[in-house]
């Protein structure tokens, strides 16, 4: 099996409401893959079905390899210390404690603190360490850097890249589009229980087009203009300002964020 995860025709309902409507996608081994969707799109339900945490009514899921799951939050006792949690999870999984992995995640920096005393970044690192205890082939990361500062995000991004270098498959759920753009080989966008986009970040940009925002500052204030054709638009604006005798003081050009593109496609406006 060349794919780490295969999902075919997945159907899941809650009462009379169908959340997943024949969801199909395959994740090759060794990829960092992001499953994205606005609230209510079915992203969390799909992840829980794949992880085996939720039953489904139709379709097929195949997972080739051992899974490690880092949840966005963990129900660890507030008084437990990091190494106590590590030893507990190692015992459950009958696994050897990888000191090098703990060192790389910086767990030893806060071993004397209780869980309730840890910062958000320290908790995220501990959650990832617990997910990796069993040396999984596939790692599920649910909003791994939510609430972290810039240094914390960069540190965890480095860990995620190292996991990929070890040949692990990463399934990432994130709302941080810069994170997705930086880390992921491929992404899928869900809308109303169906995939509305599948491909690379570059292919997403190509699908929605080059939507620029021109921010022009003149003696009379600032003006923002959106355009798909930056050359013709900028030339026309400059000629107009010149004809009216207005001096241009500064020009800024924004390519448009991946988040803007994501929202457009997820809401069905990017076709």
C-alpha positions as a Python dict, from the first residue, in 0.01 Angstrom:
ca = {
    (1, 'X'): (0, 0, 0),
    (2, 'X'): (171, 320, -118),
    (3, 'X'): (-72, 544, 67),
    (4, 'X'): (-59, 596, 441),
    (5, 'X'): (-430, 680, 452),
    (6, 'X'): (-707, 598, 205),
    (7, 'X'): (-1056, 738, 252),
    (8, 'X'): (-1321, 631, 0),
    (9, 'X'): (-1684, 741, -3),
    (10, 'X'): (-1695, 830, 367),
    (11, 'X'): (-2047, 908, 495),
    (12, 'X'): (-2124, 1029, 845),
    (13, 'X'): (-2451, 1166, 982),
    (14, 'X'): (-2574, 1303, 1311),
    (15, 'X'): (-2943, 1229, 1331),
    (16, 'X'): (-3096, 1356, 1009),
    (17, 'X'): (-2801, 1579, 922),
    (18, 'X'): (-2536, 1432, 690),
    (19, 'X'): (-2197, 1585, 772),
    (20, 'X'): (-1970, 1386, 536),
    (21, 'X'): (-2113, 1319, 191),
    (22, 'X'): (-1903, 1055, 20),
    (23, 'X'): (-1565, 1201, 121),
    (24, 'X'): (-1273, 1057, -78),
    (25, 'X'): (-901, 1133, -55),
    (26, 'X'): (-568, 948, -35),
    (27, 'X'): (-251, 1058, 148),
    (28, 'X'): (82, 924, 16),
    (29, 'X'): (335, 802, 269),
    (30, 'X'): (586, 1057, 391),
    (31, 'X'): (376, 1366, 311),
    (32, 'X'): (267, 1654, 527),
    (33, 'X'): (-100, 1687, 442),
    (34, 'X'): (-348, 1949, 564),
    (35, 'X'): (-722, 1897, 592),
    (36, 'X'): (-888, 2238, 604),
    (37, 'X'): (-1239, 2368, 637),
    (38, 'X'): (-1445, 2646, 787),
    (39, 'X'): (-1652, 2564, 1096),
    (40, 'X'): (-1916, 2306, 1011),
    (41, 'X'): (-1744, 2182, 697),
    (42, 'X'): (-1684, 1833, 843),
    (43, 'X'): (-1309, 1854, 904),
    (44, 'X'): (-1312, 1748, 1269),
    (45, 'X'): (-1562, 1469, 1204),
    (46, 'X'): (-1346, 1334, 920),
    (47, 'X'): (-1035, 1335, 1141),
    (48, 'X'): (-1218, 1157, 1424),
    (49, 'X'): (-1344, 889, 1185),
    (50, 'X'): (-992, 828, 1052),
    (51, 'X'): (-848, 818, 1404),
    (52, 'X'): (-1108, 559, 1504),
    (53, 'X'): (-1271, 787, 1759),
    (54, 'X'): (-1606, 805, 1578),
    (55, 'X'): (-1818, 550, 1389),
    (56, 'X'): (-1942, 620, 1037),
    (57, 'X'): (-2229, 487, 826),
    (58, 'X'): (-2075, 440, 483),
    (59, 'X'): (-1750, 422, 291),
    (60, 'X'): (-1410, 277, 369),
    (61, 'X'): (-1102, 394, 560),
    (62, 'X'): (-763, 221, 538),
    (63, 'X'): (-467, 329, 752),
    (64, 'X'): (-130, 169, 682),
    (65, 'X'): (84, 218, 992),
    (66, 'X'): (76, 298, 1360),
    (67, 'X'): (-96, 624, 1455),
    (68, 'X'): (8, 891, 1702),
    (69, 'X'): (-250, 1159, 1783),
    (70, 'X'): (-173, 1502, 1923),
    (71, 'X'): (-501, 1657, 2030),
    (72, 'X'): (-552, 2032, 2053),
    (73, 'X'): (-611, 1989, 2425),
    (74, 'X'): (-541, 1701, 2660),
    (75, 'X'): (-727, 1585, 2972),
    (76, 'X'): (-414, 1536, 3178),
    (77, 'X'): (-447, 1584, 3554),
    (78, 'X'): (-342, 1935, 3656),
    (79, 'X'): (-92, 1800, 3910),
    (80, 'X'): (87, 1549, 3687),
    (81, 'X'): (446, 1629, 3592),
    (82, 'X'): (573, 1595, 3232),
    (83, 'X'): (792, 1290, 3288),
    (84, 'X'): (516, 1119, 3487),
    (85, 'X'): (290, 1164, 3184),
    (86, 'X'): (564, 1037, 2952),
    (87, 'X'): (622, 724, 3163),
    (88, 'X'): (245, 666, 3186),
    (89, 'X'): (199, 682, 2807),
    (90, 'X'): (510, 470, 2750),
    (91, 'X'): (366, 204, 2981),
    (92, 'X'): (32, 209, 2800),
    (93, 'X'): (204, 168, 2465),
    (94, 'X'): (469, -77, 2590),
    (95, 'X'): (721, 158, 2434),
    (96, 'X'): (1077, 261, 2508),
    (97, 'X'): (1119, 625, 2613),
    (98, 'X'): (1318, 805, 2344),
    (99, 'X'): (1543, 1045, 2533),
    (100, 'X'): (1664, 1208, 2211),
    (101, 'X'): (1306, 1289, 2110),
    (102, 'X'): (1234, 1440, 2452),
    (103, 'X'): (1554, 1642, 2431),
    (104, 'X'): (1466, 1769, 2083),
    (105, 'X'): (1125, 1884, 2209),
    (106, 'X'): (1278, 2049, 2515),
    (107, 'X'): (1073, 1844, 2763),
    (108, 'X'): (1362, 1833, 3010),
    (109, 'X'): (1345, 2213, 3043),
    (110, 'X'): (1025, 2195, 3248),
    (111, 'X'): (1018, 1848, 3405),
    (112, 'X'): (977, 1980, 3762),
    (113, 'X'): (657, 2173, 3688),
    (114, 'X'): (305, 2039, 3717),
    (115, 'X'): (89, 2029, 3406),
    (116, 'X'): (-126, 2321, 3524),
    (117, 'X'): (187, 2535, 3559),
    (118, 'X'): (306, 2482, 3200),
    (119, 'X'): (279, 2753, 2938),
    (120, 'X'): (74, 2693, 2623),
    (121, 'X'): (391, 2624, 2425),
    (122, 'X'): (520, 2377, 2683),
    (123, 'X'): (186, 2194, 2683),
    (124, 'X'): (194, 2173, 2302),
    (125, 'X'): (543, 2023, 2313),
    (126, 'X'): (438, 1773, 2580),
    (127, 'X'): (128, 1673, 2378),
    (128, 'X'): (349, 1612, 2074),
    (129, 'X'): (595, 1407, 2283),
    (130, 'X'): (309, 1189, 2410),
    (131, 'X'): (184, 1140, 2053),
    (132, 'X'): (532, 1025, 1949),
    (133, 'X'): (594, 787, 2241),
    (134, 'X'): (497, 479, 2039),
    (135, 'X'): (714, 585, 1741),
    (136, 'X'): (412, 611, 1508),
    (137, 'X'): (425, 600, 1129),
    (138, 'X'): (140, 853, 1097),
    (139, 'X'): (107, 1159, 1320),
    (140, 'X'): (-218, 1355, 1359),
    (141, 'X'): (-171, 1717, 1464),
    (142, 'X'): (-480, 1921, 1554),
    (143, 'X'): (-400, 2295, 1559),
    (144, 'X'): (-47, 2219, 1689),
    (145, 'X'): (64, 2582, 1720),
    (146, 'X'): (-261, 2748, 1830),
    (147, 'X'): (-188, 3007, 2098),
    (148, 'X'): (189, 2996, 2055),
    (149, 'X'): (417, 3294, 2008),
    (150, 'X'): (640, 3327, 1702),
    (151, 'X'): (934, 3148, 1865),
    (152, 'X'): (712, 2863, 1979),
    (153, 'X'): (560, 2820, 1631),
    (154, 'X'): (900, 2815, 1464),
    (155, 'X'): (1025, 2557, 1713),
    (156, 'X'): (732, 2323, 1652),
    (157, 'X'): (755, 2372, 1276),
    (158, 'X'): (1114, 2253, 1299),
    (159, 'X'): (1000, 1942, 1486),
    (160, 'X'): (733, 1870, 1225),
    (161, 'X'): (988, 1896, 945),
    (162, 'X'): (1219, 1658, 1132),
    (163, 'X'): (934, 1407, 1160),
    (164, 'X'): (888, 1422, 784),
    (165, 'X'): (1263, 1375, 734),
    (166, 'X'): (1227, 1054, 938),
    (167, 'X'): (974, 929, 683),
    (168, 'X'): (662, 986, 892),
    (169, 'X'): (330, 1093, 741),
    (170, 'X'): (176, 1403, 899),
    (171, 'X'): (-195, 1484, 886),
    (172, 'X'): (-236, 1843, 997),
    (173, 'X'): (-550, 2034, 1088),
    (174, 'X'): (-480, 2406, 1110),
    (175, 'X'): (-635, 2749, 1065),
    (176, 'X'): (-292, 2912, 1036),
    (177, 'X'): (-260, 2952, 660),
    (178, 'X'): (102, 3071, 678),
    (179, 'X'): (172, 2746, 863),
    (180, 'X'): (0, 2542, 594),
    (181, 'X'): (186, 2725, 318),
    (182, 'X'): (519, 2672, 493),
    (183, 'X'): (483, 2305, 588),
    (184, 'X'): (244, 2115, 365),
    (185, 'X'): (303, 1913, 50),
    (186, 'X'): (-68, 1895, -29),
    (187, 'X'): (-395, 2030, 107),
    (188, 'X'): (-764, 1945, 85),
    (189, 'X'): (-1038, 2199, 153),
    (190, 'X'): (-1375, 2076, 275),
    (191, 'X'): (-1705, 2250, 226),
    (192, 'X'): (-2040, 2105, 327),
    (193, 'X'): (-1894, 1757, 372),
    (194, 'X'): (-1724, 1741, 32),
    (195, 'X'): (-1378, 1826, -100),
    (196, 'X'): (-1388, 2145, -305),
    (197, 'X'): (-1013, 2167, -360),
    (198, 'X'): (-727, 1915, -363),
    (199, 'X'): (-369, 1996, -453),
    (200, 'X'): (-58, 2191, -361),
    (201, 'X'): (-43, 2543, -223),
    (202, 'X'): (86, 2658, -562),
    (203, 'X'): (-210, 2495, -736),
    (204, 'X'): (-447, 2670, -497),
    (205, 'X'): (-291, 3003, -591),
    (206, 'X'): (-325, 2918, -959),
    (207, 'X'): (-691, 2823, -913),
    (208, 'X'): (-796, 3151, -757),
    (209, 'X'): (-572, 3366, -975),
    (210, 'X'): (-335, 3649, -891),
    (211, 'X'): (-544, 3886, -686),
    (212, 'X'): (-337, 4186, -590),
    (213, 'X'): (-417, 4473, -359),
    (214, 'X'): (-254, 4806, -443),
    (215, 'X'): (-220, 5049, -154),
    (216, 'X'): (-132, 5396, -282),
    (217, 'X'): (-51, 5687, -51),
    (218, 'X'): (-77, 6040, -187),
    (219, 'X'): (-86, 6390, -45),
    (220, 'X'): (-463, 6349, -15),
    (221, 'X'): (-456, 6018, 180),
    (222, 'X'): (-451, 5647, 104),
    (223, 'X'): (-645, 5441, -149),
    (224, 'X'): (-672, 5063, -187),
    (225, 'X'): (-748, 4903, -523),
    (226, 'X'): (-791, 4529, -596),
    (227, 'X'): (-689, 4390, -933),
    (228, 'X'): (-610, 4069, -1120),
    (229, 'X'): (-390, 4257, -1369),
    (230, 'X'): (-139, 4456, -1168),
    (231, 'X'): (44, 4607, -1466),
    (232, 'X'): (-251, 4768, -1644),
    (233, 'X'): (-419, 4873, -1318),
    (234, 'X'): (-109, 5042, -1176),
    (235, 'X'): (-34, 5220, -1504),
    (236, 'X'): (-390, 5351, -1528),
    (237, 'X'): (-384, 5472, -1168),
    (238, 'X'): (-54, 5655, -1208),
    (239, 'X'): (-172, 5823, -1529),
    (240, 'X'): (-492, 5931, -1352),
    (241, 'X'): (-303, 6079, -1056),
    (242, 'X'): (-66, 6261, -1293),
    (243, 'X'): (-356, 6406, -1494),
    (244, 'X'): (-515, 6536, -1174),
    (245, 'X'): (-185, 6677, -1045),
    (246, 'X'): (-173, 6446, -743),
    (247, 'X'): (171, 6345, -613),
    (248, 'X'): (215, 5977, -527),
    (249, 'X'): (418, 5931, -208),
    (250, 'X'): (424, 5554, -169),
    (251, 'X'): (297, 5234, -333),
    (252, 'X'): (259, 4895, -166),
    (253, 'X'): (158, 4576, -345),
    (254, 'X'): (3, 4282, -157),
    (255, 'X'): (-16, 3946, -336),
    (256, 'X'): (-312, 3838, -123),
    (257, 'X'): (-295, 3582, 154),
    (258, 'X'): (-356, 3212, 122),
    (259, 'X'): (-618, 3259, 392),
    (260, 'X'): (-821, 3481, 160),
    (261, 'X'): (-806, 3216, -111),
    (262, 'X'): (-898, 2942, 134),
    (263, 'X'): (-1204, 3126, 257),
    (264, 'X'): (-1323, 3194, -99),
    (265, 'X'): (-1295, 2830, -204),
    (266, 'X'): (-1427, 2688, 124),
    (267, 'X'): (-1738, 2900, 85),
    (268, 'X'): (-1780, 2796, -274),
    (269, 'X'): (-1670, 3122, -438),
    (270, 'X'): (-1347, 3002, -596),
    (271, 'X'): (-1484, 2795, -885),
}
